[in-house]
Amino acid sequence: QVPRDLSLVSFESKTFYIAGTALAIFKTPDYEVGKEAVSLLFRKMEDSTRKLEPVSVPFTLEAGETCAPPVA
């Protein structure tokens, strides 16, 4: 049973429900992710040999009802 036997977490941009249960999510900012992706794409198009550094986009955890601490 979730979350007693298994914690379930997903990456989403908004609260998501499965069978009426709020899924625990890492809430991702869609606009910022898209903006960074386009920026990386343009830089790569300018110089296809250029090595691009990883980019981090901050996210938050929305606990929901599908995540629990491990059983001791």
DSSP file with accessible surface (Angstrom, degrees, kcal/mol):
  #  RESIDUE AA STRUCTURE BP1 BP2  ACC     N-H-->O    O-->H-N    N-H-->O    O-->H-N    TCO  KAPPA ALPHA  PHI   PSI    X-CA   Y-CA   Z-CA
    1    1 A Q     >>       0   0  150      0, 0.0     4,-3.6     0, 0.0     5,-1.1   0.000 360.0 360.0 360.0 141.9    0.0    0.0    0.0
    2    2 A V  T  45 +     0   0   70      1,-0.3     5,-0.1     2,-0.2    65,-0.1  -0.789 360.0   3.7 -89.3 130.5    1.1    3.5   -0.8
    3    3 A P  T  45S+     0   0   42      0, 0.0    -1,-0.3     0, 0.0    65,-0.2  -0.958 126.3  60.2 -97.9   5.4    2.7    5.1    1.3
    4    4 A R  T  45S+     0   0  151      1,-0.2    -2,-0.2    63,-0.1    67,-0.2   0.941 125.0  17.5 -59.6 -47.2    3.0    2.3    4.0
    5    5 A D  T  <5S+     0   0  104     -4,-3.6     2,-0.3     1,-0.3    -3,-0.2   0.710 137.4  20.2 -97.0 -24.0    4.9   -0.1    1.7
    6    6 A L      < -     0   0  108     -5,-1.1     2,-0.4     2,-0.0    -1,-0.3  -0.971  64.5-142.2-152.2 127.8    6.1    2.2   -1.0
    7    7 A S        -     0   0   52     -2,-0.3     2,-0.5    -5,-0.1    60,-0.3  -0.770  19.6-157.7 -89.4 139.3    6.5    6.0   -1.3
    8    8 A L        +     0   0   70     58,-3.3    16,-0.8    -2,-0.4     2,-0.3  -0.977  17.0 168.5-123.9 121.8    5.6    7.4   -4.7
    9    9 A V  E     -a   24   0A  54     -2,-0.5     2,-0.3    14,-0.1    16,-0.2  -0.986   6.2-178.3-133.9 144.7    7.0   10.8   -5.9
   10   10 A S  E     -a   25   0A  35     14,-1.8    16,-3.0    -2,-0.3     2,-0.6  -0.882  31.6-112.5-136.1 165.7    6.8   12.4   -9.3
   11   11 A F  E     +a   26   0A 126     -2,-0.3     2,-0.3    14,-0.2    16,-0.2  -0.920  53.3 146.8 -98.8 120.1    8.0   15.5  -11.1
   12   12 A E  E     -a   27   0A  57     14,-1.7    16,-2.7    -2,-0.6     3,-0.1  -0.932  51.7-133.5-144.2 168.2    5.0   17.7  -12.0
   13   13 A S  S    S+     0   0   43     -2,-0.3     2,-0.3    14,-0.2    17,-0.1   0.534  90.2  23.5-103.1  -9.0    4.2   21.4  -12.3
   14   14 A K  S    S-     0   0  143     13,-0.0    -1,-0.1     0, 0.0    14,-0.1  -0.960 101.6 -68.4-148.5 165.5    1.0   21.2  -10.4
   15   15 A T        -     0   0   51     -2,-0.3     2,-0.4    -3,-0.1     9,-0.1  -0.297  52.0-160.9 -57.4 135.9   -0.8   19.1   -7.8
   16   16 A F        -     0   0   85      7,-0.4     7,-3.2    -4,-0.1     2,-0.4  -0.973   4.5-155.4-127.4 136.7   -1.6   15.7   -9.3
   17   17 A Y  E     -C   22   0B 144     -2,-0.4     2,-0.5     5,-0.2     5,-0.2  -0.919   6.4-167.7-116.7 138.2   -4.2   13.2   -8.0
   18   18 A I  E >  S-C   21   0B  81      3,-2.5     3,-2.0    -2,-0.4    -2,-0.0  -0.990  82.9 -19.9-121.8 118.5   -4.3    9.4   -8.5
   19   19 A A  T 3  S-     0   0  102     -2,-0.5    -1,-0.1     1,-0.3     3,-0.1   0.878 129.5 -51.2  51.3  40.8   -7.6    7.8   -7.4
   20   20 A G  T 3  S+     0   0   65      1,-0.2     2,-0.5     0, 0.0    -1,-0.3   0.518 114.1 119.1  79.5   5.0   -8.4   10.8   -5.3
   21   21 A T  E <   -C   18   0B  54     -3,-2.0    -3,-2.5    45,-0.0     2,-0.4  -0.903  68.1-121.3-107.7 129.5   -5.0   10.8   -3.5
   22   22 A A  E     -C   17   0B  13     -2,-0.5    43,-3.6    -5,-0.2    44,-0.3  -0.529  29.0-134.8 -70.9 120.2   -2.6   13.7   -3.8
   23   23 A L        -     0   0    6     -7,-3.2    -7,-0.4    -2,-0.4     2,-0.3  -0.542  17.5-115.7 -75.3 136.8    0.6   12.5   -5.2
   24   24 A A  E     -a    9   0A   0    -16,-0.8   -14,-1.8    -2,-0.2     2,-0.4  -0.603  47.6-174.6 -68.9 130.3    3.8   13.7   -3.6
   25   25 A I  E     -aB  10  62A   0     37,-2.4    37,-3.2    -2,-0.3     2,-0.8  -0.957  39.9-133.7-134.0 148.7    5.6   15.8   -6.2
   26   26 A F  E     -aB  11  61A  61    -16,-3.0   -14,-1.7    -2,-0.4     2,-0.6  -0.936  41.7-138.0 -89.8 109.2    8.7   17.7   -6.9
   27   27 A K  E     -aB  12  60A  70     33,-3.2    33,-1.5    -2,-0.8   -14,-0.2  -0.648  20.2-161.5 -79.6 115.9    7.1   20.8   -8.2
   28   28 A T        -     0   0   33    -16,-2.7     2,-1.1    -2,-0.6    31,-0.1  -0.814  20.9-124.7-102.1 138.2    9.0   22.1  -11.3
   29   29 A P     >  -     0   0   36      0, 0.0     4,-2.4     0, 0.0     5,-0.2  -0.680  23.3-164.6 -82.0  99.2    8.7   25.6  -12.7
   30   30 A D  H  > S+     0   0   96     -2,-1.1     4,-2.6     1,-0.2     5,-0.2   0.879  83.7  51.7 -53.1 -45.5    7.7   24.9  -16.3
   31   31 A Y  H  > S+     0   0  169      1,-0.2     4,-2.8     2,-0.2    -1,-0.2   0.944 112.1  45.5 -61.1 -47.4    8.5   28.4  -17.6
   32   32 A E  H  > S+     0   0   94      2,-0.2     4,-2.4     1,-0.2     5,-0.2   0.890 112.3  51.4 -65.3 -38.9   12.0   28.5  -16.1
   33   33 A V  H  X S+     0   0   67     -4,-2.4     4,-2.3     2,-0.2    -1,-0.2   0.947 113.4  45.0 -62.1 -46.5   12.7   25.0  -17.4
   34   34 A G  H  X S+     0   0   34     -4,-2.6     4,-2.5    -5,-0.2     5,-0.2   0.912 111.7  52.3 -63.6 -42.3   11.6   26.0  -20.9
   35   35 A K  H  X S+     0   0  125     -4,-2.8     4,-2.2    -5,-0.2    -1,-0.2   0.925 112.3  45.0 -61.0 -46.0   13.5   29.2  -20.8
   36   36 A E  H  X S+     0   0   67     -4,-2.4     4,-2.5     2,-0.2    -1,-0.2   0.892 111.9  52.9 -66.1 -38.9   16.8   27.5  -19.8
   37   37 A A  H  X S+     0   0   55     -4,-2.3     4,-2.3    -5,-0.2    -2,-0.2   0.926 110.9  46.1 -63.4 -43.8   16.2   24.7  -22.4
   38   38 A V  H  X S+     0   0   72     -4,-2.5     4,-2.7     2,-0.2     5,-0.2   0.913 111.3  52.8 -66.2 -40.1   15.8   27.3  -25.2
   39   39 A S  H  X S+     0   0   46     -4,-2.2     4,-2.2    -5,-0.2    -2,-0.2   0.932 111.0  46.5 -60.4 -45.2   18.8   29.2  -24.0
   40   40 A L  H  X S+     0   0   43     -4,-2.5     4,-2.4     2,-0.2    -1,-0.2   0.906 111.2  52.8 -63.4 -40.8   21.0   26.1  -24.1
   41   41 A L  H  X S+     0   0  102     -4,-2.3     4,-2.5     1,-0.2    -2,-0.2   0.936 109.3  48.0 -61.9 -45.8   19.6   25.2  -27.5
   42   42 A F  H  X S+     0   0  117     -4,-2.7     4,-1.9     1,-0.2    -1,-0.2   0.910 111.2  50.8 -63.1 -40.9   20.5   28.6  -28.9
   43   43 A R  H  X S+     0   0   71     -4,-2.2     4,-1.4    -5,-0.2    -1,-0.2   0.910 111.6  47.8 -63.5 -39.0   24.0   28.4  -27.4
   44   44 A K  H  < S+     0   0   81     -4,-2.4    -2,-0.2     1,-0.2    -1,-0.2   0.884 109.5  53.0 -69.0 -36.6   24.5   25.0  -29.0
   45   45 A M  H  < S+     0   0  128     -4,-2.5     3,-0.4     1,-0.2    -1,-0.2   0.858 106.1  54.1 -67.4 -32.8   23.2   26.2  -32.4
   46   46 A E  H  < S+     0   0  150     -4,-1.9     2,-0.3     1,-0.3    -1,-0.2   0.846 131.7   8.8 -67.6 -36.3   25.8   29.1  -32.3
   47   47 A D    ><  -     0   0   72     -4,-1.4     3,-1.6    -5,-0.2    -1,-0.3  -0.761  64.4-170.4-149.2  97.2   28.6   26.6  -31.7
   48   48 A S  T 3  S+     0   0   90     -3,-0.4    -3,-0.1     1,-0.3    -4,-0.1   0.676  88.6  56.2 -67.2 -15.7   27.8   22.9  -32.1
   49   49 A T  T 3  S+     0   0  117      2,-0.1    -1,-0.3    -5,-0.0     2,-0.2   0.580  82.2 111.5 -90.0  -9.5   31.2   22.0  -30.7
   50   50 A R    <   -     0   0  101     -3,-1.6     2,-0.5    -6,-0.2    -3,-0.1  -0.432  67.3-133.2 -68.8 131.9   30.8   23.9  -27.5
   51   51 A K        -     0   0  170     -2,-0.2     2,-0.4     1,-0.0    -1,-0.1  -0.760  22.0-144.6 -85.4 125.7   30.4   21.9  -24.3
   52   52 A L        -     0   0   46     -2,-0.5     3,-0.1     1,-0.0   -12,-0.0  -0.748   8.2-130.3 -94.9 137.1   27.4   23.2  -22.3
   53   53 A E        -     0   0  132     -2,-0.4    -1,-0.0     1,-0.1     0, 0.0  -0.548  34.7 -95.6 -79.4 148.4   27.5   23.2  -18.5
   54   54 A P        -     0   0  119      0, 0.0     2,-0.4     0, 0.0    -1,-0.1  -0.280  37.2-145.0 -60.9 149.2   24.6   21.7  -16.6
   55   55 A V        -     0   0   56     -3,-0.1     2,-0.4     2,-0.0   -19,-0.0  -0.966   4.8-147.5-120.1 134.2   21.9   24.1  -15.5
   56   56 A S        -     0   0  116     -2,-0.4     0, 0.0   -20,-0.0     0, 0.0  -0.852   7.9-167.2-101.8 138.2   20.0   23.8  -12.3
   57   57 A V        -     0   0   36     -2,-0.4   -24,-0.0   -21,-0.0    -2,-0.0  -0.995  27.8-119.2-121.1 124.1   16.4   25.0  -11.9
   58   58 A P        +     0   0  109      0, 0.0     2,-0.3     0, 0.0   -26,-0.1  -0.286  35.6 178.8 -64.3 147.6   15.1   25.2   -8.3
   59   59 A F        -     0   0  107    -31,-0.1     2,-0.3     2,-0.0   -31,-0.2  -0.916  17.0-136.3-140.3 167.9   12.1   23.1   -7.4
   60   60 A T  E     -B   27   0A  85    -33,-1.5   -33,-3.2    -2,-0.3     2,-0.5  -0.893  16.8-121.0-125.7 157.4   10.0   22.4   -4.3
   61   61 A L  E     -B   26   0A 104     -2,-0.3     2,-0.7   -35,-0.2   -35,-0.2  -0.871  16.6-165.3 -99.1 125.3    8.6   19.3   -2.6
   62   62 A E  E     -B   25   0A  55    -37,-3.2   -37,-2.4    -2,-0.5    -2,-0.0  -0.948  14.9-149.9-108.0 107.4    4.9   19.2   -2.2
   63   63 A A    >   +     0   0   65     -2,-0.7     3,-0.6   -39,-0.2     4,-0.3   0.795  27.5 170.8 -56.3 -38.5    4.4   16.3    0.3
   64   64 A G  T 3   -     0   0   36      1,-0.2   -41,-0.2   -41,-0.1     3,-0.1  -0.169  54.6 -71.7  59.0-154.4    1.0   15.0   -0.9
   65   65 A E  T 3  S+     0   0  115    -43,-3.6    -1,-0.2     1,-0.1   -42,-0.2   0.192 114.7  75.8-123.0  14.0   -0.3   11.7    0.6
   66   66 A T  S <  S+     0   0    7     -3,-0.6   -58,-3.3   -44,-0.3     2,-0.4   0.217  79.8  74.9-115.8  18.3    2.0    9.2   -1.1
   67   67 A C        +     0   0   64     -4,-0.3   -60,-0.1   -60,-0.3   -63,-0.1  -0.995  50.2 165.1-134.9 133.4    5.3    9.6    0.7
   68   68 A A        -     0   0   35     -2,-0.4     3,-0.1   -65,-0.2   -61,-0.1  -0.966  41.1 -93.0-142.1 157.5    6.1    8.4    4.2
   69   69 A P        -     0   0  113      0, 0.0     3,-0.1     0, 0.0     0, 0.0  -0.308  57.2 -87.3 -66.6 156.0    9.3    7.9    6.3
   70   70 A P        -     0   0  125      0, 0.0     2,-0.3     0, 0.0   -65,-0.1  -0.301  43.0-108.8 -63.5 150.7   10.9    4.5    6.2
   71   71 A V              0   0  122    -67,-0.2    -3,-0.0     1,-0.1   -67,-0.0  -0.623 360.0 360.0 -79.9 133.5    9.7    1.9    8.6
   72   72 A A              0   0  143     -2,-0.3    -1,-0.1    -3,-0.1     0, 0.0  -0.199 360.0 360.0 -71.2 360.0   12.3    1.2   11.3
